[in-house]
Amino acid sequence: MSFTLHGLAVSQGIAIGRAHLISHATLEVAHYAIRERDVPREIARFEEALTTVRNELGVLNTEASAPGTPSELSALVGVHALFLDDPLIAAVPKDLIRARLCNAEWALVQQMELLVAQFEEIDDSYLRERKHDIVQVVERVLRALLGKPRRLTKKGIDSEIVIVAHDLSPADTIQFKNLKIAGFVTDLGGSTSHTAIVARSLAIPAVVGLHHARPLVREDDLIIVDGTRGVLIVDPDARVLEEYRLRKREVELERSKLKRLKTARATTLDDVDISLQANIELPQDIEQVKDAGADGIGLFRTEFLFMNRDTLPSEDEQFEAYRLVAKALAGKPVTIRTLDIGADKTARALVGAERQAPNPALGLRAIRYCLAEPQIFLAQLRAILRASNFGKVQILVPMLAHATEIAQTLAMIEQAKQQLRERRCKFDENIAIGGMIEIPAAALALGPFVKRLQFISIGTNDLIQYLLAIDRTDESVSHLYDPLHPAVLQLLAQVIQTARKADMPVAICGELAGDPQMTRLLLGMGLRQFSMHPTQLLEVKQQIVMADTGQLAAKVARILRLDDPERIREQVEKL
């Protein structure tokens, strides 16, 4: 029987294939008593399962570090490794086995349910969402205990399949790259969840937040995933199937046409040149940047060099990473953002970075953390400065809000320069220093930025979140996260115009920059530099080469006078 489910569209495209169900391990746990003399053997079985999962995560981390694999995966696998070694998961279940004379599976699930309940009571949404990571780690251990590996194999898969799961961990998605997987759907998840981000970076159609897909879909059902409209169609009739096959061919044809734009200049119809740059996390992302034909690196997120490790990266290790990217870009700009740690991005090697802050999103993070830990900050600054001798490197400072923070940062950069001069290390004395505009206070008071910095980059992800007081990762309010809110549009336009009047380069490096539906709007506001994930670049370029900035400026000016979100949306679609 054919039926349709609606969820959140998180990765565009159309997938048609056979359903492959990923079972939910926590639903398969039995509870049985063991004899006291069997306790050591049960604990040994539990420890063996932990070792198995540690090895699995190690293999997955190696795969995640391979060229062409989205670098987000390595960081996310590391988060799971961190939870696996936490005593609350690795030790407490053994205490339960001893005290209650129960099997390891049941003890582990009892502890998991207790932890999830505790996380659900946390006010801060970033920490609250970590409960999903705990469940995914526990499921992996349960599978080792039950002898039911979750890993997919190529054997028996001779056609495209669609993964159907209650939830998928980022580690699971690493397997997608080497298998003929058409798409995936999950009951849980939001538009900015880890797996949604990975799906977009792999260009795999995906729909999440379906709630009841896993229990309703059967193994080997023929299903259609519409990752553009957020629709899952199960057992479609012949007419619907043929319609979607036609649409799928059209999408694939459009994608093949986009590849022809790789070497084309990003120039509008009225001959305005636009700079299209890429966001990266690790040096191995460079191949994707080159494949997309990017004009440079608009955002190098250096925190991924610090995450998932027990020791800090040395100055030399950081220098080699930055130098590699600078040399690979061969004179194109490379904008390196200083350490942006805190909130949902943690690094166990950093002193105090994982403290239980009352509200991590508003706490000691990004530049605030760096200024509080000057030796860590100076080591990174020296590494970046040394790399500037090998290419066109720029420094970007995140989460600035106060003039004093700008002054302190510039003083630290000068101190790092002096330390290198004393060591007779070469660097670019005139390296450009920029600031991220991601706090409303910074957007509303640009004076210190314009006077003391050389460029700015708008981080729309956090700016919109702070401006609207909406946590994008909280499913209960994420629907209120609206880039087309009148306040958001007016603030973006104000920042862009203020920077342009001061003859200061301004870019957007948040997700808004990679959304082709927003490209013409941003061009009309006066934006001339975009930075995005490499996979999004050609779609944005297609919009640019068909745009006339003069005509768009007049239309966007009228849109900015509107205060009705629905009318704004209608007018943006007509641009």
C-alpha positions as CSV (number, residue, x, y, z in Angstrom):
1,M,0.0,0.0,0.0
2,S,1.4,3.4,-1.0
3,F,1.6,6.2,1.6
4,T,3.5,9.4,2.1
5,L,5.3,10.9,5.1
6,H,6.5,14.4,5.6
7,G,9.6,15.6,7.4
8,L,12.4,18.1,7.2
9,A,14.3,18.5,3.9
10,V,18.0,18.7,4.8
11,S,19.8,17.6,1.7
12,Q,18.4,18.4,-1.8
13,G,17.9,15.9,-4.6
14,I,15.8,12.9,-5.3
15,A,16.6,9.3,-4.4
16,I,14.7,6.2,-5.6
17,G,15.7,2.8,-4.2
18,R,15.0,-0.1,-1.9
19,A,14.7,0.4,1.8
20,H,17.4,-1.0,4.0
21,L,16.4,-0.8,7.7
22,I,18.8,0.0,10.4
23,S,17.4,-1.6,13.5
24,H,17.2,0.2,16.9
25,A,19.4,-1.8,19.2
26,T,18.0,-0.5,22.4
27,L,14.7,-2.0,21.6
28,E,16.2,-5.5,21.5
29,V,17.6,-5.7,25.1
30,A,16.5,-8.5,27.4
31,H,16.8,-8.5,31.2
32,Y,18.0,-11.6,32.9
33,A,19.6,-12.4,36.2
34,I,23.1,-13.9,36.5
35,R,24.8,-15.9,39.2
36,E,27.3,-14.1,41.5
37,R,30.1,-16.3,40.3
38,D,29.3,-15.2,36.7
39,V,29.8,-11.5,37.4
40,P,33.5,-11.4,36.4
41,R,32.7,-13.1,33.1
42,E,29.8,-10.7,32.4
43,I,32.0,-7.7,33.2
44,A,34.7,-9.1,30.9
45,R,32.1,-9.4,28.2
46,F,31.2,-5.8,28.7
47,E,34.8,-4.7,28.6
48,E,35.4,-6.7,25.5
49,A,32.4,-4.9,23.8
50,L,33.9,-1.5,24.8
51,T,37.2,-2.5,23.3
52,T,35.5,-3.6,20.1
53,V,33.7,-0.3,19.8
54,R,36.9,1.6,20.5
55,N,38.5,-0.3,17.6
56,E,35.5,0.4,15.4
57,L,35.7,4.1,16.1
58,G,39.4,4.1,15.4
59,V,38.8,2.5,12.0
60,L,36.0,5.0,11.3
61,N,38.2,7.9,12.3
62,T,40.8,6.7,9.8
63,E,38.2,6.5,7.1
64,A,36.9,9.9,8.0
65,S,40.4,11.3,7.5
66,A,40.7,10.0,4.0
67,P,40.9,12.5,1.1
68,G,37.4,13.4,-0.2
69,T,35.6,12.6,3.0
70,P,33.9,15.5,4.7
71,S,36.1,16.6,7.6
72,E,33.2,17.1,9.9
73,L,33.0,13.3,10.3
74,S,36.4,13.0,12.0
75,A,35.4,15.5,14.6
76,L,32.0,13.8,15.2
77,V,33.5,10.3,15.6
78,G,35.9,11.8,18.2
79,V,32.9,13.1,20.2
80,H,31.6,9.5,20.4
81,A,35.0,8.2,21.4
82,L,35.0,10.7,24.2
83,F,31.6,9.6,25.5
84,L,32.7,5.9,25.2
85,D,35.6,6.5,27.6
86,D,33.5,8.5,30.1
87,P,33.2,6.6,33.4
88,L,29.5,7.1,33.4
89,I,29.3,4.8,30.4
90,A,32.5,2.7,30.8
91,A,32.4,2.1,34.5
92,V,29.0,2.6,36.1
93,P,27.3,-0.3,34.2
94,K,29.9,-2.6,35.7
95,D,28.8,-1.4,39.2
96,L,25.2,-2.2,38.2
97,I,26.2,-5.7,37.1
98,R,27.8,-6.4,40.5
99,A,25.0,-4.8,42.6
100,R,22.0,-6.1,40.7
101,L,23.4,-9.4,39.3
102,C,22.1,-8.5,35.8
103,N,23.3,-8.9,32.3
104,A,25.5,-6.2,30.7
105,E,23.0,-5.1,28.1
106,W,20.3,-4.3,30.6
107,A,22.8,-2.5,32.9
108,L,24.0,-0.4,30.1
109,V,20.5,0.6,29.0
110,Q,19.5,1.5,32.5
111,Q,22.5,3.8,32.8
112,M,21.8,5.3,29.4
113,E,18.2,6.1,30.3
114,L,19.4,7.8,33.5
115,L,21.9,9.9,31.6
116,V,19.4,10.8,28.9
117,A,16.9,11.9,31.6
118,Q,19.6,14.1,33.3
119,F,20.5,15.7,29.9
120,E,16.8,16.4,29.2
121,E,16.6,18.5,32.4
122,I,19.6,20.7,31.3
123,D,18.4,24.2,30.4
124,D,21.1,24.8,27.9
125,S,20.0,23.4,24.5
126,Y,23.5,22.7,23.2
127,L,24.2,20.4,26.2
128,R,20.7,18.9,26.1
129,E,21.2,17.8,22.5
130,R,24.2,15.7,23.5
131,K,21.8,13.0,24.7
132,H,21.6,11.8,21.1
133,D,25.3,11.2,21.1
134,I,25.0,9.1,24.3
135,V,22.2,7.0,22.7
136,Q,24.3,6.4,19.6
137,V,27.4,5.3,21.5
138,V,25.3,3.0,23.7
139,E,23.7,1.5,20.7
140,R,27.1,0.7,19.2
141,V,28.2,-1.1,22.4
142,L,24.9,-3.0,22.6
143,R,25.5,-4.2,19.0
144,A,28.9,-5.5,20.0
145,L,27.4,-7.3,23.1
146,L,24.6,-8.7,20.9
147,G,26.9,-9.7,18.1
148,K,25.0,-7.6,15.6
149,P,27.4,-5.3,13.8
150,R,25.8,-2.2,12.3
151,R,28.4,-1.8,9.5
152,L,27.0,-2.1,6.0
153,T,28.8,-4.3,3.5
154,K,28.8,-4.3,-0.3
155,K,27.8,-7.9,-0.4
156,G,24.3,-8.3,-1.6
157,I,23.9,-4.7,-2.5
158,D,23.7,-4.6,-6.3
159,S,21.4,-1.6,-6.6
160,E,20.9,1.7,-4.9
161,I,19.4,1.5,-1.4
162,V,17.9,4.1,0.9
163,I,18.9,3.8,4.6
164,V,15.9,4.0,6.9
165,A,16.7,4.4,10.6
166,H,15.3,5.8,13.8
167,D,18.5,7.8,14.0
168,L,22.0,7.7,12.4
169,S,25.2,8.6,14.1
170,P,27.8,10.6,12.1
171,A,30.0,7.5,12.3
172,D,27.4,5.5,10.4
173,T,27.4,8.0,7.5
174,I,31.1,7.5,6.8
175,Q,30.1,4.2,5.1
176,F,27.8,6.1,2.7
177,K,30.8,7.3,0.5
178,N,31.9,3.8,-0.7
179,L,28.5,2.2,-1.1
180,K,25.7,2.6,-3.6
181,I,23.4,4.5,-1.2
182,A,20.9,6.8,-2.8
183,G,19.7,8.6,0.3
184,F,18.6,8.3,3.9
185,V,15.7,9.0,6.1
186,T,15.5,9.1,9.9
187,D,12.8,9.6,12.5
188,L,14.9,12.0,14.5
189,G,17.1,15.0,13.5
190,G,16.9,18.6,12.5
191,S,18.1,20.7,9.6
192,T,21.4,21.5,11.4
193,S,22.0,18.1,12.9
194,H,25.4,16.4,12.4
195,T,24.1,13.9,9.9
196,A,22.2,16.6,7.9
197,I,25.4,18.5,7.5
198,V,27.2,15.4,6.4
199,A,24.5,14.5,4.0
200,R,24.8,17.9,2.3
201,S,28.5,17.6,2.1
202,L,28.2,14.2,0.4
203,A,25.4,15.5,-1.8
204,I,23.1,12.6,-0.7
205,P,19.3,13.4,-0.6
206,A,18.0,13.2,2.9
207,V,14.8,13.7,4.9
208,V,14.9,13.7,8.7
209,G,12.4,14.3,11.5
210,L,9.9,11.9,10.0
211,H,9.0,10.4,13.5
212,H,7.4,7.1,12.3
213,A,9.3,6.1,9.2
214,R,11.3,3.3,10.8
215,P,8.4,1.3,12.2
216,L,6.2,1.9,9.1
217,V,8.7,1.1,6.3
218,R,9.5,-2.6,5.6
219,E,12.8,-4.0,4.4
220,D,13.1,-3.8,0.6
221,D,10.1,-1.5,0.1
222,L,10.5,0.7,-3.0
223,I,10.7,4.3,-1.7
224,I,11.3,7.8,-3.0
225,V,13.1,10.4,-1.0
226,D,12.5,14.0,-2.1
227,G,15.2,15.8,-0.3
228,T,14.0,19.2,-1.7
229,R,10.4,19.0,-0.4
230,G,11.0,16.8,2.6
231,V,8.8,14.0,1.4
232,L,9.1,10.2,1.7
233,I,6.9,8.1,-0.6
234,V,6.6,4.4,0.2
235,D,5.5,1.9,-2.5
236,P,4.6,4.6,-5.1
237,D,2.2,3.8,-7.9
238,A,3.5,3.6,-11.5
239,R,2.5,7.2,-12.3
240,V,4.2,8.8,-9.3
241,L,7.3,6.6,-9.8
242,E,7.6,7.7,-13.5
243,E,7.1,11.3,-12.5
244,Y,9.9,11.2,-10.0
245,R,12.2,9.3,-12.3
246,L,11.8,12.1,-14.8
247,R,12.5,14.7,-12.1
248,K,15.5,12.7,-10.9
249,R,17.0,12.7,-14.5
250,E,16.3,16.5,-14.7
251,V,18.2,17.1,-11.4
252,E,21.1,15.0,-12.6
253,L,21.2,16.8,-15.9
254,E,21.3,20.1,-14.1
255,R,24.1,19.0,-11.9
256,S,26.2,17.8,-14.9
257,K,25.6,21.3,-16.5
258,L,26.8,23.0,-13.4
259,K,30.2,21.3,-13.8
260,R,30.7,23.4,-16.9
261,L,30.7,26.5,-14.7
262,K,33.8,25.4,-12.8
263,T,36.2,27.4,-15.0
264,A,33.7,30.2,-15.7
265,R,34.2,33.6,-14.1
266,A,31.7,34.5,-11.4
267,T,30.6,37.7,-13.1
268,T,27.1,39.1,-13.2
269,L,25.2,40.2,-16.4
270,D,26.2,43.8,-15.6
271,D,29.9,42.8,-15.4
272,V,30.3,42.8,-11.6
273,D,33.0,40.3,-10.4
274,I,32.0,38.2,-7.4
275,S,34.4,36.3,-5.3
276,L,33.3,32.7,-4.4
277,Q,35.4,31.1,-1.7
278,A,35.2,27.9,0.3
279,N,34.9,26.9,3.9
280,I,37.2,24.1,5.1
281,E,38.0,22.4,8.4
282,L,41.2,20.4,7.7
283,P,44.0,20.5,5.0
284,Q,42.6,17.4,3.2
285,D,39.6,19.5,2.2
286,I,41.8,21.3,-0.4
287,E,40.9,18.8,-3.1
288,Q,37.3,19.6,-2.9
289,V,38.1,23.3,-3.0
290,K,40.1,22.9,-6.2
291,D,37.4,20.7,-7.8
292,A,34.9,23.4,-7.2
293,G,37.1,26.1,-8.7
294,A,36.9,28.3,-5.6
295,D,38.7,31.7,-5.6
296,G,40.3,31.0,-2.2
297,I,39.5,29.9,1.4
298,G,37.1,32.3,3.0
299,L,37.0,30.3,6.3
300,F,39.5,27.8,7.7
301,R,37.9,26.5,10.9
302,T,41.0,25.7,12.9
303,E,39.2,24.2,15.9
304,F,39.1,20.9,14.2
305,L,42.9,20.7,14.6
306,F,42.3,20.8,18.4
307,M,39.4,18.4,18.8
308,N,39.3,14.7,19.4
309,R,42.8,14.5,20.9
310,D,44.4,14.3,24.4
311,T,47.2,16.8,23.7
312,L,47.2,20.3,22.1
313,P,48.6,20.6,18.6
314,S,52.0,22.1,18.8
315,E,52.9,25.4,17.1
316,D,54.9,23.4,14.5
317,E,52.0,21.0,13.9
318,Q,49.6,23.9,13.3
319,F,52.1,25.7,11.1
320,E,52.4,22.7,8.9
321,A,48.6,22.5,8.5
322,Y,48.3,26.2,7.6
323,R,51.4,26.2,5.4
324,L,50.1,23.2,3.4
325,V,46.8,25.0,2.7
326,A,48.6,28.3,1.9
327,K,50.9,26.6,-0.6
328,A,48.1,24.6,-2.2
329,L,46.1,27.7,-2.9
330,A,49.1,29.2,-4.8
331,G,48.6,32.9,-4.1
332,K,44.8,32.8,-3.6
333,P,43.6,34.2,-0.3
334,V,43.4,31.9,2.7
335,T,41.5,33.2,5.6
336,I,42.3,31.4,8.8
337,R,39.9,31.8,11.7
338,T,41.5,31.7,15.2
339,L,40.4,29.0,17.6
340,D,36.6,29.1,17.9
341,I,36.0,26.6,20.7
342,G,33.2,26.4,23.2
343,A,29.4,25.9,23.2
344,D,28.8,22.7,21.0
345,K,32.5,22.4,20.0
346,T,34.6,20.9,22.7
347,A,38.2,19.9,23.0
348,R,39.3,17.8,26.0
349,A,42.9,18.9,25.6
350,L,42.1,22.5,26.3
351,V,42.2,23.7,29.9
352,G,38.7,24.7,31.0
353,A,37.1,24.4,27.6
354,E,34.7,21.6,28.7
355,R,33.7,23.1,32.0
356,Q,30.0,23.0,32.8
357,A,29.1,26.6,32.0
358,P,25.6,27.8,32.8
359,N,25.0,28.8,29.2
360,P,27.9,27.7,26.9
361,A,26.6,29.6,23.9
362,L,27.0,32.8,25.8
363,G,30.0,31.9,27.8
364,L,33.8,31.5,27.6
365,R,34.2,30.7,23.9
366,A,36.0,31.8,20.8
367,I,38.1,34.9,21.3
368,R,37.0,35.1,24.9
369,Y,38.6,31.8,25.6
370,C,41.8,32.7,23.6
371,L,42.3,36.0,25.5
372,A,41.8,34.0,28.7
373,E,44.5,31.5,27.6
374,P,47.2,33.7,26.0
375,Q,49.9,31.0,25.6
376,I,47.5,28.8,23.6
377,F,46.5,31.9,21.5
378,L,50.1,33.1,21.0
379,A,51.2,29.7,19.7
380,Q,48.4,29.6,17.2
381,L,49.1,33.2,16.1
382,R,52.8,32.4,15.6
383,A,51.8,29.4,13.5
384,I,49.5,31.4,11.3
385,L,52.0,34.2,10.9
386,R,54.7,31.7,9.9
387,A,52.4,30.2,7.3
388,S,51.8,33.7,5.8
389,N,55.3,33.5,4.3
390,F,54.0,30.8,2.0
391,G,50.8,32.4,0.6
392,K,48.2,35.1,0.9
393,V,47.1,34.4,4.5
394,Q,44.6,36.4,6.5
395,I,43.6,36.2,10.2
396,L,39.9,36.1,11.1
397,V,38.9,36.6,14.8
398,P,35.6,35.1,15.9
399,M,32.9,36.4,18.2
400,L,34.3,39.9,18.7
401,A,31.8,42.3,20.4
402,H,33.8,44.9,22.3
403,A,36.4,47.5,21.2
404,T,38.6,46.3,24.1
405,E,38.6,42.7,22.6
406,I,39.8,44.1,19.3
407,A,42.6,46.1,21.0
408,Q,43.6,43.1,23.1
409,T,43.7,40.8,20.0
410,L,45.8,43.2,18.0
411,A,48.2,43.6,20.9
412,M,48.5,39.8,21.0
413,I,49.2,39.6,17.3
414,E,51.8,42.2,17.6
415,Q,53.4,40.3,20.5
416,A,53.4,37.1,18.4
417,K,55.1,39.1,15.6
418,Q,57.8,40.3,17.9
419,Q,58.4,36.8,19.2
420,L,58.9,35.6,15.6
421,R,61.2,38.6,14.8
422,E,63.4,37.6,17.8
423,R,63.5,34.0,16.4
424,R,64.3,35.4,12.9
425,C,61.2,33.7,11.4
426,K,59.8,35.2,8.2
427,F,56.2,36.2,8.0
428,D,54.0,38.8,6.3
429,E,54.4,42.0,8.3
430,N,51.3,43.4,6.7
431,I,49.0,40.4,7.1
432,A,45.4,41.4,7.0
433,I,43.4,41.1,10.3
434,G,39.6,40.7,10.1
435,G,36.7,40.2,12.5
436,M,33.6,38.0,12.4
437,I,30.3,39.7,12.8
438,E,28.2,37.1,14.5
439,I,27.0,39.0,17.6
440,P,24.2,41.6,17.2
441,A,26.2,44.1,19.3
442,A,29.1,43.9,16.7
443,A,26.7,44.4,13.8
444,L,25.1,47.4,15.4
445,A,28.4,49.1,16.4
446,L,30.8,48.5,13.5
447,G,32.9,51.6,14.3
448,P,35.8,49.8,16.0
449,F,35.9,47.1,13.3
450,V,36.1,49.7,10.5
451,K,38.7,51.7,12.2
452,R,41.1,49.0,13.4
453,L,40.6,46.0,11.1
454,Q,41.1,45.3,7.4
455,F,38.1,43.2,6.6
456,I,34.9,41.6,8.1
457,S,33.1,38.3,7.6
458,I,29.5,37.8,8.6
459,G,28.8,34.5,10.4
460,T,25.1,34.3,9.7
461,N,24.6,31.0,11.6
462,D,25.3,32.6,15.0
463,L,24.2,36.1,14.1
464,I,20.6,34.9,13.2
465,Q,20.5,32.6,16.2
466,Y,21.5,35.4,18.7
467,L,19.3,38.0,16.9
468,L,16.2,35.9,17.1
469,A,17.0,34.1,20.3
470,I,16.5,30.8,18.6
471,D,18.5,27.6,19.0
472,R,18.7,26.0,15.6
473,T,19.4,22.6,17.1
474,D,16.3,22.6,19.3
475,E,13.6,20.9,17.4
476,S,10.9,22.6,19.4
477,V,11.8,26.0,18.2
478,S,14.0,25.5,15.1
479,H,11.1,26.3,12.8
480,L,11.3,29.9,14.1
481,Y,14.9,30.2,12.8
482,D,14.1,32.4,9.8
483,P,16.9,34.1,7.7
484,L,14.1,36.1,6.0
485,H,12.9,37.7,9.3
486,P,12.8,41.5,8.6
487,A,15.2,42.2,11.5
488,V,17.8,39.7,10.0
489,L,17.5,41.2,6.5
490,Q,17.8,44.8,7.7
491,L,20.8,44.0,9.9
492,L,22.6,42.2,7.1
493,A,22.0,45.0,4.7
494,Q,23.1,47.6,7.3
495,V,26.4,45.7,7.9
496,I,27.1,45.3,4.2
497,Q,26.4,48.9,3.3
498,T,28.4,50.3,6.3
499,A,31.4,48.2,5.3
500,R,31.2,49.2,1.6
501,K,30.9,52.9,2.5
502,A,34.1,52.5,4.5
503,D,35.7,50.7,1.5
504,M,36.2,47.6,3.8
505,P,35.9,44.1,2.2
506,V,32.9,42.2,3.6
507,A,32.0,38.6,3.1
508,I,29.4,36.1,4.4
509,C,30.7,32.8,5.5
510,G,27.7,31.3,7.2
511,E,25.2,28.8,5.6
512,L,23.3,31.7,4.0
513,A,26.2,32.2,1.6
514,G,25.8,28.7,0.2
515,D,22.0,28.9,-0.2
516,P,21.3,29.6,-4.0
517,Q,17.8,30.8,-3.1
518,M,19.4,33.7,-1.1
519,T,22.1,34.6,-3.6
520,R,20.2,37.2,-5.6
521,L,19.0,38.8,-2.4
522,L,22.5,39.1,-1.0
523,L,23.8,40.5,-4.4
524,G,21.0,43.1,-4.2
525,M,22.2,44.1,-0.7
526,G,25.7,44.8,-2.2
527,L,27.5,41.6,-1.1
528,R,30.4,40.8,-3.4
529,Q,32.2,38.0,-1.5
530,F,30.7,34.6,-0.5
531,S,32.3,31.7,1.3
532,M,30.6,28.3,1.6
533,H,31.0,24.5,1.5
534,P,32.7,23.6,-1.8
535,T,29.8,21.4,-2.9
536,Q,27.5,24.5,-2.9
537,L,29.7,26.8,-4.9
538,L,28.6,25.9,-8.5
539,E,24.9,26.3,-7.7
540,V,25.6,29.8,-6.3
541,K,27.7,30.7,-9.3
542,Q,24.9,29.7,-11.6
543,Q,22.7,32.3,-9.8
544,I,25.4,34.9,-10.1
545,V,26.0,34.7,-13.9
546,M,22.3,35.1,-14.5
547,A,21.9,38.2,-12.2
548,D,22.0,41.9,-12.8
549,T,23.1,43.7,-9.6
550,G,21.7,47.1,-10.7
551,Q,18.2,45.7,-11.1
552,L,18.5,43.6,-8.0
553,A,19.5,46.5,-5.8
554,A,16.3,48.4,-6.6
555,K,14.1,45.3,-5.9
556,V,15.9,44.4,-2.7
557,A,15.6,48.0,-1.4
558,R,11.8,47.6,-1.7
559,I,11.9,44.2,0.0
560,L,13.8,45.7,3.0
561,R,10.9,48.1,3.6
562,L,8.5,45.2,4.1
563,D,7.7,43.8,7.6
564,D,5.4,40.9,6.6
565,P,7.5,37.7,6.5
566,E,5.2,36.0,4.0
567,R,5.4,39.0,1.6
568,I,9.1,39.1,2.0
569,R,9.3,35.4,1.1
570,E,7.1,35.9,-2.0
571,Q,9.2,38.8,-3.2
572,V,12.5,37.0,-2.7
573,E,11.2,34.1,-4.8
574,K,10.5,36.5,-7.6
575,L,14.0,38.0,-7.7
